[in-house]
Amino acid sequence: MINSLINPDNFSNADPRILTVLLIGTEENVKAHILRQHTLGLTEAGSWSKPLPIPNCPDKVLCIVNKIMA
């Protein structure tokens, strides 16, 4: 599943306002950053994907969110 997320074809979007943000780190650090973004009013915490384990990278997860930039 993670390989399909990293495939650049999955990020092609005709709308240039779409920004895809990837977080990679320990689950604790990724969740802390998501909470910080939420607290600052930048991104809703529920907008992020669930943490996805990264193959061959023990203790690392990936979370993704798409944002529309004004």
Predicted model as a PDB file, atoms N, CA, C, CB and O in Angstrom, pLDDT in the B-factor column:
MODEL        1                                                                  
ATOM      1  N   MET A   1       0.811  -1.200   0.000  1.00 52.00           N  
ATOM      2  CA  MET A   1       0.000   0.000   0.000  1.00 52.00           C  
ATOM      3  C   MET A   1       0.851   1.260   0.000  1.00 52.00           C  
ATOM      4  CB  MET A   1      -0.921   0.000   1.191  1.00 52.00           C  
ATOM      5  O   MET A   1       0.542   2.219  -0.707  1.00 52.00           O  
ATOM      6  N   ILE A   2       1.918   1.267   0.784  1.00 54.00           N  
ATOM      7  CA  ILE A   2       2.770   2.442   0.859  1.00 54.00           C  
ATOM      8  C   ILE A   2       3.397   2.759  -0.485  1.00 54.00           C  
ATOM      9  CB  ILE A   2       3.849   2.244   1.901  1.00 54.00           C  
ATOM     10  O   ILE A   2       3.547   3.932  -0.829  1.00 54.00           O  
ATOM     11  N   ASN A   3       3.769   1.741  -1.257  1.00 56.00           N  
ATOM     12  CA  ASN A   3       4.371   1.977  -2.568  1.00 56.00           C  
ATOM     13  C   ASN A   3       3.421   2.705  -3.495  1.00 56.00           C  
ATOM     14  CB  ASN A   3       4.800   0.667  -3.198  1.00 56.00           C  
ATOM     15  O   ASN A   3       3.856   3.536  -4.291  1.00 56.00           O  
ATOM     16  N   SER A   4       2.126   2.411  -3.410  1.00 56.00           N  
ATOM     17  CA  SER A   4       1.167   3.097  -4.272  1.00 56.00           C  
ATOM     18  C   SER A   4       1.002   4.554  -3.851  1.00 56.00           C  
ATOM     19  CB  SER A   4      -0.188   2.380  -4.241  1.00 56.00           C  
ATOM     20  O   SER A   4       0.690   5.401  -4.688  1.00 56.00           O  
ATOM     21  N   LEU A   5       1.205   4.863  -2.567  1.00 55.00           N  
ATOM     22  CA  LEU A   5       1.097   6.247  -2.109  1.00 55.00           C  
ATOM     23  C   LEU A   5       2.282   7.083  -2.583  1.00 55.00           C  
ATOM     24  CB  LEU A   5       1.001   6.293  -0.586  1.00 55.00           C  
ATOM     25  O   LEU A   5       2.132   8.273  -2.860  1.00 55.00           O  
ATOM     26  N   ILE A   6       3.458   6.463  -2.676  1.00 56.00           N  
ATOM     27  CA  ILE A   6       4.655   7.192  -3.059  1.00 56.00           C  
ATOM     28  C   ILE A   6       4.747   7.369  -4.565  1.00 56.00           C  
ATOM     29  CB  ILE A   6       5.885   6.479  -2.545  1.00 56.00           C  
ATOM     30  O   ILE A   6       5.526   8.197  -5.039  1.00 56.00           O  
ATOM     31  N   ASN A   7       3.978   6.617  -5.321  1.00 58.00           N  
ATOM     32  CA  ASN A   7       3.984   6.715  -6.775  1.00 58.00           C  
ATOM     33  C   ASN A   7       3.622   8.144  -7.201  1.00 58.00           C  
ATOM     34  CB  ASN A   7       2.995   5.690  -7.396  1.00 58.00           C  
ATOM     35  O   ASN A   7       2.539   8.620  -6.860  1.00 58.00           O  
ATOM     36  N   PRO A   8       4.503   8.843  -7.941  1.00 57.00           N  
ATOM     37  CA  PRO A   8       4.236  10.223  -8.347  1.00 57.00           C  
ATOM     38  C   PRO A   8       2.942  10.387  -9.142  1.00 57.00           C  
ATOM     39  CB  PRO A   8       5.385  10.738  -9.162  1.00 57.00           C  
ATOM     40  O   PRO A   8       2.343  11.462  -9.129  1.00 57.00           O  
ATOM     41  N   ASP A   9       2.507   9.337  -9.831  1.00 60.00           N  
ATOM     42  CA  ASP A   9       1.264   9.439 -10.595  1.00 60.00           C  
ATOM     43  C   ASP A   9       0.066   9.687  -9.684  1.00 60.00           C  
ATOM     44  CB  ASP A   9       1.041   8.170 -11.411  1.00 60.00           C  
ATOM     45  O   ASP A   9      -0.938  10.244 -10.129  1.00 60.00           O  
ATOM     46  N   ASN A  10       0.154   9.285  -8.419  1.00 59.00           N  
ATOM     47  CA  ASN A  10      -0.951   9.493  -7.483  1.00 59.00           C  
ATOM     48  C   ASN A  10      -1.078  10.951  -7.060  1.00 59.00           C  
ATOM     49  CB  ASN A  10      -0.767   8.620  -6.258  1.00 59.00           C  
ATOM     50  O   ASN A  10      -2.099  11.337  -6.490  1.00 59.00           O  
ATOM     51  N   PHE A  11      -0.062  11.767  -7.328  1.00 59.00           N  
ATOM     52  CA  PHE A  11      -0.095  13.160  -6.915  1.00 59.00           C  
ATOM     53  C   PHE A  11      -0.403  14.104  -8.064  1.00 59.00           C  
ATOM     54  CB  PHE A  11       1.212  13.537  -6.291  1.00 59.00           C  
ATOM     55  O   PHE A  11      -0.434  15.320  -7.877  1.00 59.00           O  
ATOM     56  N   SER A  12      -0.631  13.557  -9.245  1.00 65.00           N  
ATOM     57  CA  SER A  12      -0.961  14.430 -10.365  1.00 65.00           C  
ATOM     58  C   SER A  12      -2.360  14.987 -10.150  1.00 65.00           C  
ATOM     59  CB  SER A  12      -0.865  13.670 -11.723  1.00 65.00           C  
ATOM     60  O   SER A  12      -3.305  14.246  -9.879  1.00 65.00           O  
ATOM     61  N   ASN A  13      -2.476  16.295 -10.273  1.00 68.00           N  
ATOM     62  CA  ASN A  13      -3.745  16.956 -10.054  1.00 68.00           C  
ATOM     63  C   ASN A  13      -3.763  18.196 -10.930  1.00 68.00           C  
ATOM     64  CB  ASN A  13      -3.960  17.311  -8.546  1.00 68.00           C  
ATOM     65  O   ASN A  13      -2.807  18.971 -10.936  1.00 68.00           O  
ATOM     66  N   ALA A  14      -4.830  18.381 -11.657  1.00 74.00           N  
ATOM     67  CA  ALA A  14      -4.926  19.517 -12.564  1.00 74.00           C  
ATOM     68  C   ALA A  14      -5.045  20.842 -11.817  1.00 74.00           C  
ATOM     69  CB  ALA A  14      -6.112  19.341 -13.488  1.00 74.00           C  
ATOM     70  O   ALA A  14      -4.769  21.899 -12.386  1.00 74.00           O  
ATOM     71  N   ASP A  15      -5.453  20.797 -10.544  1.00 82.00           N  
ATOM     72  CA  ASP A  15      -5.647  22.016  -9.766  1.00 82.00           C  
ATOM     73  C   ASP A  15      -4.323  22.429  -9.125  1.00 82.00           C  
ATOM     74  CB  ASP A  15      -6.742  21.813  -8.685  1.00 82.00           C  
ATOM     75  O   ASP A  15      -3.848  21.751  -8.213  1.00 82.00           O  
ATOM     76  N   PRO A  16      -3.720  23.524  -9.581  1.00 84.00           N  
ATOM     77  CA  PRO A  16      -2.426  23.928  -9.041  1.00 84.00           C  
ATOM     78  C   PRO A  16      -2.509  24.420  -7.597  1.00 84.00           C  
ATOM     79  CB  PRO A  16      -1.830  25.006  -9.905  1.00 84.00           C  
ATOM     80  O   PRO A  16      -1.475  24.619  -6.959  1.00 84.00           O  
ATOM     81  N   ARG A  17      -3.706  24.618  -7.076  1.00 88.00           N  
ATOM     82  CA  ARG A  17      -3.850  25.074  -5.687  1.00 88.00           C  
ATOM     83  C   ARG A  17      -3.672  23.944  -4.686  1.00 88.00           C  
ATOM     84  CB  ARG A  17      -5.209  25.718  -5.485  1.00 88.00           C  
ATOM     85  O   ARG A  17      -3.522  24.197  -3.491  1.00 88.00           O  
ATOM     86  N   ILE A  18      -3.688  22.679  -5.162  1.00 87.00           N  
ATOM     87  CA  ILE A  18      -3.571  21.530  -4.260  1.00 87.00           C  
ATOM     88  C   ILE A  18      -2.111  21.334  -3.864  1.00 87.00           C  
ATOM     89  CB  ILE A  18      -4.131  20.244  -4.926  1.00 87.00           C  
ATOM     90  O   ILE A  18      -1.230  21.232  -4.718  1.00 87.00           O  
ATOM     91  N   LEU A  19      -1.873  21.283  -2.558  1.00 88.00           N  
ATOM     92  CA  LEU A  19      -0.552  21.005  -2.005  1.00 88.00           C  
ATOM     93  C   LEU A  19      -0.656  19.704  -1.218  1.00 88.00           C  
ATOM     94  CB  LEU A  19      -0.037  22.189  -1.098  1.00 88.00           C  
ATOM     95  O   LEU A  19      -1.491  19.594  -0.320  1.00 88.00           O  
ATOM     96  N   THR A  20       0.172  18.725  -1.538  1.00 88.00           N  
ATOM     97  CA  THR A  20       0.205  17.460  -0.813  1.00 88.00           C  
ATOM     98  C   THR A  20       1.359  17.513   0.167  1.00 88.00           C  
ATOM     99  CB  THR A  20       0.344  16.244  -1.783  1.00 88.00           C  
ATOM    100  O   THR A  20       2.508  17.740  -0.211  1.00 88.00           O  
ATOM    101  N   VAL A  21       1.031  17.297   1.442  1.00 92.00           N  
ATOM    102  CA  VAL A  21       2.032  17.358   2.514  1.00 92.00           C  
ATOM    103  C   VAL A  21       2.243  15.950   3.056  1.00 92.00           C  
ATOM    104  CB  VAL A  21       1.586  18.338   3.659  1.00 92.00           C  
ATOM    105  O   VAL A  21       1.285  15.250   3.381  1.00 92.00           O  
ATOM    106  N   LEU A  22       3.514  15.539   3.152  1.00 94.00           N  
ATOM    107  CA  LEU A  22       3.881  14.228   3.687  1.00 94.00           C  
ATOM    108  C   LEU A  22       4.645  14.432   4.985  1.00 94.00           C  
ATOM    109  CB  LEU A  22       4.732  13.413   2.663  1.00 94.00           C  
ATOM    110  O   LEU A  22       5.540  15.273   5.065  1.00 94.00           O  
ATOM    111  N   LEU A  23       4.290  13.664   5.987  1.00 96.00           N  
ATOM    112  CA  LEU A  23       5.049  13.636   7.236  1.00 96.00           C  
ATOM    113  C   LEU A  23       5.625  12.243   7.392  1.00 96.00           C  
ATOM    114  CB  LEU A  23       4.158  14.022   8.468  1.00 96.00           C  
ATOM    115  O   LEU A  23       4.903  11.254   7.266  1.00 96.00           O  
ATOM    116  N   ILE A  24       6.899  12.155   7.662  1.00 96.00           N  
ATOM    117  CA  ILE A  24       7.556  10.868   7.884  1.00 96.00           C  
ATOM    118  C   ILE A  24       8.364  10.987   9.165  1.00 96.00           C  
ATOM    119  CB  ILE A  24       8.468  10.459   6.666  1.00 96.00           C  
ATOM    120  O   ILE A  24       9.155  11.916   9.328  1.00 96.00           O  
ATOM    121  N   GLY A  25       8.164  10.049  10.065  1.00 97.00           N  
ATOM    122  CA  GLY A  25       8.903  10.045  11.321  1.00 97.00           C  
ATOM    123  C   GLY A  25       8.352   8.978  12.241  1.00 97.00           C  
ATOM    124  O   GLY A  25       7.576   8.121  11.819  1.00 97.00           O  
ATOM    125  N   THR A  26       8.751   9.033  13.492  1.00 97.00           N  
ATOM    126  CA  THR A  26       8.166   8.104  14.450  1.00 97.00           C  
ATOM    127  C   THR A  26       6.698   8.469  14.613  1.00 97.00           C  
ATOM    128  CB  THR A  26       8.918   8.144  15.826  1.00 97.00           C  
ATOM    129  O   THR A  26       6.318   9.622  14.411  1.00 97.00           O  
ATOM    130  N   GLU A  27       5.881   7.503  14.972  1.00 97.00           N  
ATOM    131  CA  GLU A  27       4.450   7.780  15.122  1.00 97.00           C  
ATOM    132  C   GLU A  27       4.223   8.885  16.148  1.00 97.00           C  
ATOM    133  CB  GLU A  27       3.692   6.505  15.537  1.00 97.00           C  
ATOM    134  O   GLU A  27       3.351   9.733  15.962  1.00 97.00           O  
ATOM    135  N   GLU A  28       4.995   8.881  17.218  1.00 98.00           N  
ATOM    136  CA  GLU A  28       4.858   9.907  18.253  1.00 98.00           C  
ATOM    137  C   GLU A  28       5.144  11.301  17.697  1.00 98.00           C  
ATOM    138  CB  GLU A  28       5.799   9.608  19.424  1.00 98.00           C  
ATOM    139  O   GLU A  28       4.384  12.236  17.947  1.00 98.00           O  
ATOM    140  N   ASN A  29       6.240  11.443  16.943  1.00 98.00           N  
ATOM    141  CA  ASN A  29       6.597  12.746  16.382  1.00 98.00           C  
ATOM    142  C   ASN A  29       5.615  13.200  15.312  1.00 98.00           C  
ATOM    143  CB  ASN A  29       7.995  12.698  15.802  1.00 98.00           C  
ATOM    144  O   ASN A  29       5.272  14.381  15.246  1.00 98.00           O  
ATOM    145  N   VAL A  30       5.162  12.281  14.481  1.00 98.00           N  
ATOM    146  CA  VAL A  30       4.199  12.626  13.434  1.00 98.00           C  
ATOM    147  C   VAL A  30       2.893  13.106  14.065  1.00 98.00           C  
ATOM    148  CB  VAL A  30       3.938  11.411  12.506  1.00 98.00           C  
ATOM    149  O   VAL A  30       2.337  14.123  13.650  1.00 98.00           O  
ATOM    150  N   LYS A  31       2.406  12.374  15.068  1.00 97.00           N  
ATOM    151  CA  LYS A  31       1.166  12.786  15.738  1.00 97.00           C  
ATOM    152  C   LYS A  31       1.338  14.129  16.442  1.00 97.00           C  
ATOM    153  CB  LYS A  31       0.723  11.717  16.750  1.00 97.00           C  
ATOM    154  O   LYS A  31       0.417  14.946  16.443  1.00 97.00           O  
ATOM    155  N   ALA A  32       2.507  14.368  17.040  1.00 98.00           N  
ATOM    156  CA  ALA A  32       2.764  15.646  17.708  1.00 98.00           C  
ATOM    157  C   ALA A  32       2.750  16.795  16.701  1.00 98.00           C  
ATOM    158  CB  ALA A  32       4.114  15.605  18.448  1.00 98.00           C  
ATOM    159  O   ALA A  32       2.224  17.870  16.988  1.00 98.00           O  
ATOM    160  N   HIS A  33       3.328  16.566  15.523  1.00 97.00           N  
ATOM    161  CA  HIS A  33       3.344  17.617  14.494  1.00 97.00           C  
ATOM    162  C   HIS A  33       1.926  17.893  13.981  1.00 97.00           C  
ATOM    163  CB  HIS A  33       4.269  17.208  13.316  1.00 97.00           C  
ATOM    164  O   HIS A  33       1.554  19.047  13.767  1.00 97.00           O  
ATOM    165  N   ILE A  34       1.147  16.842  13.787  1.00 97.00           N  
ATOM    166  CA  ILE A  34      -0.245  17.017  13.354  1.00 97.00           C  
ATOM    167  C   ILE A  34      -1.019  17.832  14.386  1.00 97.00           C  
ATOM    168  CB  ILE A  34      -0.928  15.643  13.132  1.00 97.00           C  
ATOM    169  O   ILE A  34      -1.777  18.735  14.030  1.00 97.00           O  
ATOM    170  N   LEU A  35      -0.826  17.513  15.662  1.00 97.00           N  
ATOM    171  CA  LEU A  35      -1.507  18.268  16.724  1.00 97.00           C  
ATOM    172  C   LEU A  35      -1.044  19.721  16.737  1.00 97.00           C  
ATOM    173  CB  LEU A  35      -1.250  17.620  18.102  1.00 97.00           C  
ATOM    174  O   LEU A  35      -1.854  20.625  16.940  1.00 97.00           O  
ATOM    175  N   ARG A  36       0.247  19.953  16.521  1.00 97.00           N  
ATOM    176  CA  ARG A  36       0.771  21.323  16.479  1.00 97.00           C  
ATOM    177  C   ARG A  36       0.154  22.097  15.316  1.00 97.00           C  
ATOM    178  CB  ARG A  36       2.310  21.313  16.356  1.00 97.00           C  
ATOM    179  O   ARG A  36      -0.230  23.255  15.475  1.00 97.00           O  
ATOM    180  N   GLN A  37       0.059  21.458  14.145  1.00 95.00           N  
ATOM    181  CA  GLN A  37      -0.565  22.102  12.982  1.00 95.00           C  
ATOM    182  C   GLN A  37      -2.028  22.448  13.279  1.00 95.00           C  
ATOM    183  CB  GLN A  37      -0.473  21.181  11.738  1.00 95.00           C  
ATOM    184  O   GLN A  37      -2.520  23.507  12.890  1.00 95.00           O  
ATOM    185  N   HIS A  38      -2.710  21.537  13.974  1.00 96.00           N  
ATOM    186  CA  HIS A  38      -4.113  21.758  14.337  1.00 96.00           C  
ATOM    187  C   HIS A  38      -4.237  22.922  15.333  1.00 96.00           C  
ATOM    188  CB  HIS A  38      -4.726  20.466  14.939  1.00 96.00           C  
ATOM    189  O   HIS A  38      -5.096  23.791  15.182  1.00 96.00           O  
ATOM    190  N   THR A  39      -3.376  22.922  16.342  1.00 97.00           N  
ATOM    191  CA  THR A  39      -3.406  23.974  17.366  1.00 97.00           C  
ATOM    192  C   THR A  39      -3.155  25.351  16.755  1.00 97.00           C  
ATOM    193  CB  THR A  39      -2.362  23.687  18.455  1.00 97.00           C  
ATOM    194  O   THR A  39      -3.739  26.343  17.192  1.00 97.00           O  
ATOM    195  N   LEU A  40      -2.295  25.410  15.757  1.00 97.00           N  
ATOM    196  CA  LEU A  40      -1.995  26.675  15.084  1.00 97.00           C  
ATOM    197  C   LEU A  40      -3.072  27.069  14.073  1.00 97.00           C  
ATOM    198  CB  LEU A  40      -0.651  26.582  14.386  1.00 97.00           C  
ATOM    199  O   LEU A  40      -3.001  28.143  13.477  1.00 97.00           O  
ATOM    200  N   GLY A  41      -4.068  26.203  13.880  1.00 94.00           N  
ATOM    201  CA  GLY A  41      -5.144  26.496  12.939  1.00 94.00           C  
ATOM    202  C   GLY A  41      -4.753  26.303  11.489  1.00 94.00           C  
ATOM    203  O   GLY A  41      -5.401  26.852  10.598  1.00 94.00           O  
ATOM    204  N   LEU A  42      -3.704  25.532  11.232  1.00 92.00           N  
ATOM    205  CA  LEU A  42      -3.223  25.347   9.867  1.00 92.00           C  
ATOM    206  C   LEU A  42      -3.876  24.175   9.154  1.00 92.00           C  
ATOM    207  CB  LEU A  42      -1.742  25.157   9.875  1.00 92.00           C  
ATOM    208  O   LEU A  42      -4.187  24.270   7.966  1.00 92.00           O  
ATOM    209  N   THR A  43      -4.087  23.071   9.861  1.00 93.00           N  
ATOM    210  CA  THR A  43      -4.662  21.869   9.256  1.00 93.00           C  
ATOM    211  C   THR A  43      -5.492  21.137  10.298  1.00 93.00           C  
ATOM    212  CB  THR A  43      -3.551  20.941   8.684  1.00 93.00           C  
ATOM    213  O   THR A  43      -5.029  20.929  11.420  1.00 93.00           O  
ATOM    214  N   GLU A  44      -6.702  20.747   9.947  1.00 94.00           N  
ATOM    215  CA  GLU A  44      -7.531  19.963  10.856  1.00 94.00           C  
ATOM    216  C   GLU A  44      -6.858  18.619  11.119  1.00 94.00           C  
ATOM    217  CB  GLU A  44      -8.957  19.761  10.274  1.00 94.00           C  
ATOM    218  O   GLU A  44      -6.385  17.962  10.191  1.00 94.00           O  
ATOM    219  N   ALA A  45      -6.819  18.218  12.374  1.00 95.00           N  
ATOM    220  CA  ALA A  45      -6.160  16.959  12.730  1.00 95.00           C  
ATOM    221  C   ALA A  45      -6.804  15.775  12.014  1.00 95.00           C  
ATOM    222  CB  ALA A  45      -6.209  16.743  14.248  1.00 95.00           C  
ATOM    223  O   ALA A  45      -6.102  14.838  11.633  1.00 95.00           O  
ATOM    224  N   GLY A  46      -8.108  15.795  11.825  1.00 94.00           N  
ATOM    225  CA  GLY A  46      -8.811  14.694  11.174  1.00 94.00           C  
ATOM    226  C   GLY A  46      -8.625  14.631   9.667  1.00 94.00           C  
ATOM    227  O   GLY A  46      -9.065  13.673   9.033  1.00 94.00           O  
ATOM    228  N   SER A  47      -7.985  15.626   9.087  1.00 93.00           N  
ATOM    229  CA  SER A  47      -7.765  15.647   7.639  1.00 93.00           C  
ATOM    230  C   SER A  47      -6.614  14.747   7.203  1.00 93.00           C  
ATOM    231  CB  SER A  47      -7.498  17.061   7.181  1.00 93.00           C  
ATOM    232  O   SER A  47      -6.543  14.348   6.041  1.00 93.00           O  
ATOM    233  N   TRP A  48      -5.719  14.429   8.124  1.00 95.00           N  
ATOM    234  CA  TRP A  48      -4.544  13.621   7.804  1.00 95.00           C  
ATOM    235  C   TRP A  48      -4.926  12.166   7.637  1.00 95.00           C  
ATOM    236  CB  TRP A  48      -3.477  13.763   8.887  1.00 95.00           C  
ATOM    237  O   TRP A  48      -5.895  11.701   8.237  1.00 95.00           O  
ATOM    238  N   SER A  49      -4.169  11.445   6.824  1.00 93.00           N  
ATOM    239  CA  SER A  49      -4.368  10.002   6.700  1.00 93.00           C  
ATOM    240  C   SER A  49      -3.985   9.340   8.016  1.00 93.00           C  
ATOM    241  CB  SER A  49      -3.532   9.415   5.520  1.00 93.00           C  
ATOM    242  O   SER A  49      -3.312   9.938   8.856  1.00 93.00           O  
ATOM    243  N   LYS A  50      -4.422   8.107   8.182  1.00 94.00           N  
ATOM    244  CA  LYS A  50      -3.976   7.324   9.335  1.00 94.00           C  
ATOM    245  C   LYS A  50      -2.483   7.050   9.152  1.00 94.00           C  
ATOM    246  CB  LYS A  50      -4.799   5.976   9.479  1.00 94.00           C  
ATOM    247  O   LYS A  50      -2.010   6.961   8.019  1.00 94.00           O  
ATOM    248  N   PRO A  51      -1.736   6.915  10.248  1.00 95.00           N  
ATOM    249  CA  PRO A  51      -0.307   6.598  10.117  1.00 95.00           C  
ATOM    250  C   PRO A  51      -0.105   5.267   9.391  1.00 95.00           C  
ATOM    251  CB  PRO A  51       0.363   6.549  11.505  1.00 95.00           C  
ATOM    252  O   PRO A  51      -0.683   4.248   9.771  1.00 95.00           O  
ATOM    253  N   LEU A  52       0.708   5.288   8.361  1.00 93.00           N  
ATOM    254  CA  LEU A  52       0.998   4.096   7.571  1.00 93.00           C  
ATOM    255  C   LEU A  52       2.441   3.673   7.821  1.00 93.00           C  
ATOM    256  CB  LEU A  52       0.750   4.353   6.057  1.00 93.00           C  
ATOM    257  O   LEU A  52       3.348   4.493   7.675  1.00 93.00           O  
ATOM    258  N   PRO A  53       2.676   2.429   8.189  1.00 94.00           N  
ATOM    259  CA  PRO A  53       4.058   1.988   8.406  1.00 94.00           C  
ATOM    260  C   PRO A  53       4.853   2.018   7.108  1.00 94.00           C  
ATOM    261  CB  PRO A  53       4.083   0.576   9.003  1.00 94.00           C  
ATOM    262  O   PRO A  53       4.319   1.745   6.033  1.00 94.00           O  
ATOM    263  N   ILE A  54       6.114   2.347   7.218  1.00 93.00           N  
ATOM    264  CA  ILE A  54       6.987   2.395   6.053  1.00 93.00           C  
ATOM    265  C   ILE A  54       7.815   1.112   6.013  1.00 93.00           C  
ATOM    266  CB  ILE A  54       7.908   3.658   6.089  1.00 93.00           C  
ATOM    267  O   ILE A  54       8.555   0.818   6.952  1.00 93.00           O  
ATOM    268  N   PRO A  55       7.690   0.347   4.923  1.00 91.00           N  
ATOM    269  CA  PRO A  55       8.464  -0.894   4.811  1.00 91.00           C  
ATOM    270  C   PRO A  55       9.967  -0.631   4.925  1.00 91.00           C  
ATOM    271  CB  PRO A  55       8.157  -1.591   3.482  1.00 91.00           C  
ATOM    272  O   PRO A  55      10.470   0.376   4.426  1.00 91.00           O  
ATOM    273  N   ASN A  56      10.659  -1.524   5.570  1.00 93.00           N  
ATOM    274  CA  ASN A  56      12.114  -1.464   5.732  1.00 93.00           C  
ATOM    275  C   ASN A  56      12.597  -0.268   6.540  1.00 93.00           C  
ATOM    276  CB  ASN A  56      12.763  -1.436   4.391  1.00 93.00           C  
ATOM    277  O   ASN A  56      13.794   0.022   6.551  1.00 93.00           O  
ATOM    278  N   CYS A  57      11.691   0.429   7.215  1.00 93.00           N  
ATOM    279  CA  CYS A  57      12.062   1.542   8.090  1.00 93.00           C  
ATOM    280  C   CYS A  57      11.380   1.322   9.438  1.00 93.00           C  
ATOM    281  CB  CYS A  57      11.655   2.933   7.463  1.00 93.00           C  
ATOM    282  O   CYS A  57      10.287   1.836   9.677  1.00 93.00           O  
ATOM    283  N   PRO A  58      12.020   0.564  10.311  1.00 93.00           N  
ATOM    284  CA  PRO A  58      11.396   0.270  11.597  1.00 93.00           C  
ATOM    285  C   PRO A  58      11.042   1.543  12.362  1.00 93.00           C  
ATOM    286  CB  PRO A  58      12.318  -0.599  12.438  1.00 93.00           C  
ATOM    287  O   PRO A  58      11.810   2.504  12.390  1.00 93.00           O  
ATOM    288  N   ASP A  59       9.887   1.527  12.967  1.00 94.00           N  
ATOM    289  CA  ASP A  59       9.422   2.635  13.816  1.00 94.00           C  
ATOM    290  C   ASP A  59       9.129   3.929  13.052  1.00 94.00           C  
ATOM    291  CB  ASP A  59      10.450   2.918  14.872  1.00 94.00           C  
ATOM    292  O   ASP A  59       9.007   4.986  13.671  1.00 94.00           O  
ATOM    293  N   LYS A  60       9.016   3.871  11.735  1.00 97.00           N  
ATOM    294  CA  LYS A  60       8.686   5.065  10.954  1.00 97.00           C  
ATOM    295  C   LYS A  60       7.304   4.900  10.329  1.00 97.00           C  
ATOM    296  CB  LYS A  60       9.756   5.324   9.854  1.00 97.00           C  
ATOM    297  O   LYS A  60       6.927   3.815   9.886  1.00 97.00           O  
ATOM    298  N   VAL A  61       6.555   6.011  10.306  1.00 96.00           N  
ATOM    299  CA  VAL A  61       5.238   6.024   9.674  1.00 96.00           C  
ATOM    300  C   VAL A  61       5.158   7.221   8.728  1.00 96.00           C  
ATOM    301  CB  VAL A  61       4.099   6.081  10.745  1.00 96.00           C  
ATOM    302  O   VAL A  61       5.992   8.126   8.761  1.00 96.00           O  
ATOM    303  N   LEU A  62       4.136   7.195   7.894  1.00 95.00           N  
ATOM    304  CA  LEU A  62       3.883   8.243   6.923  1.00 95.00           C  
ATOM    305  C   LEU A  62       2.438   8.690   7.078  1.00 95.00           C  
ATOM    306  CB  LEU A  62       4.173   7.757   5.472  1.00 95.00           C  
ATOM    307  O   LEU A  62       1.538   7.856   7.178  1.00 95.00           O  
ATOM    308  N   CYS A  63       2.207  10.000   7.098  1.00 95.00           N  
ATOM    309  CA  CYS A  63       0.856  10.567   7.059  1.00 95.00           C  
ATOM    310  C   CYS A  63       0.819  11.583   5.926  1.00 95.00           C  
ATOM    311  CB  CYS A  63       0.459  11.232   8.436  1.00 95.00           C  
ATOM    312  O   CYS A  63       1.807  12.266   5.657  1.00 95.00           O  
ATOM    313  N   ILE A  64      -0.334  11.674   5.266  1.00 94.00           N  
ATOM    314  CA  ILE A  64      -0.496  12.534   4.092  1.00 94.00           C  
ATOM    315  C   ILE A  64      -1.746  13.392   4.269  1.00 94.00           C  
ATOM    316  CB  ILE A  64      -0.589  11.686   2.784  1.00 94.00           C  
ATOM    317  O   ILE A  64      -2.745  12.948   4.835  1.00 94.00           O  
ATOM    318  N   VAL A  65      -1.672  14.623   3.779  1.00 92.00           N  
ATOM    319  CA  VAL A  65      -2.851  15.478   3.716  1.00 92.00           C  
ATOM    320  C   VAL A  65      -2.752  16.314   2.433  1.00 92.00           C  
ATOM    321  CB  VAL A  65      -2.967  16.396   4.998  1.00 92.00           C  
ATOM    322  O   VAL A  65      -1.659  16.703   2.023  1.00 92.00           O  
ATOM    323  N   ASN A  66      -3.882  16.580   1.816  1.00 89.00           N  
ATOM    324  CA  ASN A  66      -3.958  17.503   0.687  1.00 89.00           C  
ATOM    325  C   ASN A  66      -4.586  18.789   1.192  1.00 89.00           C  
ATOM    326  CB  ASN A  66      -4.779  16.897  -0.509  1.00 89.00           C  
ATOM    327  O   ASN A  66      -5.613  18.766   1.871  1.00 89.00           O  
ATOM    328  N   LYS A  67      -3.960  19.914   0.855  1.00 89.00           N  
ATOM    329  CA  LYS A  67      -4.480  21.223   1.264  1.00 89.00           C  
ATOM    330  C   LYS A  67      -4.715  22.051   0.009  1.00 89.00           C  
ATOM    331  CB  LYS A  67      -3.494  21.955   2.247  1.00 89.00           C  
ATOM    332  O   LYS A  67      -3.983  21.942  -0.974  1.00 89.00           O  
ATOM    333  N   ILE A  68      -5.733  22.866   0.064  1.00 87.00           N  
ATOM    334  CA  ILE A  68      -5.971  23.826  -1.021  1.00 87.00           C  
ATOM    335  C   ILE A  68      -5.364  25.156  -0.596  1.00 87.00           C  
ATOM    336  CB  ILE A  68      -7.512  23.977  -1.343  1.00 87.00           C  
ATOM    337  O   ILE A  68      -5.751  25.730   0.422  1.00 87.00           O  
ATOM    338  N   MET A  69      -4.420  25.634  -1.378  1.00 86.00           N  
ATOM    339  CA  MET A  69      -3.755  26.890  -1.088  1.00 86.00           C  
ATOM    340  C   MET A  69      -4.509  28.008  -1.783  1.00 86.00           C  
ATOM    341  CB  MET A  69      -2.273  26.856  -1.533  1.00 86.00           C  
ATOM    342  O   MET A  69      -4.870  27.896  -2.955  1.00 86.00           O  
ATOM    343  N   ALA A  70      -4.737  29.059  -1.069  1.00 77.00           N  
ATOM    344  CA  ALA A  70      -5.485  30.197  -1.637  1.00 77.00           C  
ATOM    345  C   ALA A  70      -4.594  31.073  -2.475  1.00 77.00           C  
ATOM    346  CB  ALA A  70      -6.126  31.029  -0.533  1.00 77.00           C  
ATOM    347  O   ALA A  70      -5.054  32.073  -3.027  1.00 77.00           O  
TER     348      ALA A  70                                                      
ENDMDL                                                                          
END                                                                             
